[in-house]
Amino acid sequence: MNNSVEIARQRAWSTYWSAGALHSCADSFERNYSGVIGEFWRSRFQSLPRECRVLDLATGNGALPLLLWELTHGQNDVRIDAVDFAQVAPSWYQPTLHPAIAFHPGVAMEQLPFADSTFDFVVSQFGLEYARWPQALHEISRVSKPGAGAAFVMHHPDSVIVRVGREELRHLALLLSTEGLLDSARLVMPWIAHARAGRIDLAQGDEAARSKQAYNRAAGHISGLIDASPAPDLLIEMRASVHSLLAGIGAGGAGPQLAQLEELRQGLCAAELRAAELVEHAVDSQRLKELMEVFQVARPDHSIACEPIAQAEGTLGWAVSLQPLNP
Ligand SMILES: C[S@@+](CC[C@H](N)C(=O)[O-])C[C@H]1O[C@@H](n2cnc3c(N)ncnc32)[C@H](O)[C@@H]1O
């Protein structure tokens, strides 16, 4: 991957975390992954030794460190190092209240700044699959103590999350296309300001009328998709946001609304990059085999369990556990 792609990825995630979400499926799941994913983590964390060091890879705003801290503080002596190559902004985190947790932003999983044999347990939730393999897998082995365990939840190509990601990618491409909702709103905005100032009649005049028709066409297209889509949330949100920007234009000009529209566009570009990454990095059976093979060689004295994790709405991901055969 070239450097500019990497920088764009880091920037997109940093922007996402700076808005305060606790985890990357903030719209789809309750706080800290309730349901089977939460159960999976609780069961792994229960078997941790009383004193241990845990590494969380691609931590984001620290959903796993928070869960682990809530489960163990006051009882166990668990030290957590949480790395991510983006800048993170966990609003819940207070160094004085959570002295056992250290965040390491700007750190890539492929090059961990920790000594060999440091950690008793390594975890990652929807993170490890974003790394370059096998480098990151070798790094996990290197920084793990000989009897250390590991657990990962990773994206599955047929999961509900990845299916919604694919649908959102289609919607984002449409919203961001020329003649899409945002572009047509940008073109009609100055005409609306002229109309509100009484300088023109939007129904008259070739260019103004054409812009208005193009916007109405784009908005109509979005409404049709909303009715037909199983995951229309993004479209509903964008239709409402753009509509309220148009409604807010005054006789003084469309400058503030054009600036806000540009912000919306940039947010959608970052969302498109994240959704594309999600879909691209979902782990198929071939990639899963690669993970198993690397760990089987690096940790022959461990068992590896790997299965889809599912609940009523369908598959949510892969659950992978690495455990020493003789703990
Ligand atoms: C889907 S989010 C998961 C965040 C968090 N674990 C959670 O469950 O909410 C993926 C994270 O992986 C990070 N990431 C992607 N590639 C990475 C890499 N090579 N090294 C470290 N972090 C990476 C991104 O910055 C992003 O924060």
The ligand as a MOL file (V3000), in Angstrom:
LIG
                    3D

  0  0  0     0  0            999 V3000
M  V30 BEGIN CTAB
M  V30 COUNTS 27 29 0 0 0
M  V30 BEGIN ATOM
M  V30 1 C -13.1280 -0.9310 12.6340 0
M  V30 2 S -12.0540 0.0130 13.6410 0 CHG=1
M  V30 3 C -12.0660 -0.9350 15.1380 0
M  V30 4 C -11.7800 -0.1390 16.3700 0
M  V30 5 C -12.0400 -0.8090 17.7090 0
M  V30 6 N -11.2480 -2.0000 17.9040 0
M  V30 7 C -13.5030 -1.1070 17.9190 0
M  V30 8 O -13.8750 -2.2520 18.0850 0
M  V30 9 O -14.2880 -0.1450 17.9520 0 CHG=-1
M  V30 10 C -10.5210 -0.3630 12.9030 0
M  V30 11 C -9.3440 0.3990 13.4980 0
M  V30 12 O -8.1470 -0.1470 12.9530 0
M  V30 13 C -7.1910 0.8780 12.8840 0
M  V30 14 N -6.1290 0.4020 11.9850 0
M  V30 15 C -6.2450 0.0760 10.6780 0
M  V30 16 N -5.0820 -0.3980 10.2000 0
M  V30 17 C -4.2050 -0.3670 11.2400 0
M  V30 18 C -2.8370 -0.7390 11.3830 0
M  V30 19 N -2.1580 -1.2470 10.3620 0
M  V30 20 N -2.2460 -0.5890 12.5990 0
M  V30 21 C -2.9510 -0.0870 13.6520 0
M  V30 22 N -4.2510 0.2890 13.5720 0
M  V30 23 C -4.8700 0.1420 12.3800 0
M  V30 24 C -7.9880 2.0690 12.3920 0
M  V30 25 O -7.3340 3.2830 12.6740 0
M  V30 26 C -9.2850 1.8830 13.1870 0
M  V30 27 O -9.2430 2.6270 14.3790 0
M  V30 END ATOM
M  V30 BEGIN BOND
M  V30 1 1 1 2
M  V30 2 1 2 3
M  V30 3 1 2 10
M  V30 4 1 3 4
M  V30 5 1 4 5
M  V30 6 1 5 6
M  V30 7 1 5 7
M  V30 8 2 7 8
M  V30 9 1 7 9
M  V30 10 1 10 11
M  V30 11 1 11 12
M  V30 12 1 11 26
M  V30 13 1 12 13
M  V30 14 1 13 14
M  V30 15 1 13 24
M  V30 16 1 14 15
M  V30 17 1 14 23
M  V30 18 2 15 16
M  V30 19 1 16 17
M  V30 20 1 17 18
M  V30 21 2 17 23
M  V30 22 1 18 19
M  V30 23 2 18 20
M  V30 24 1 20 21
M  V30 25 2 21 22
M  V30 26 1 22 23
M  V30 27 1 24 25
M  V30 28 1 24 26
M  V30 29 1 26 27
M  V30 END BOND
M  V30 END CTAB
M  END
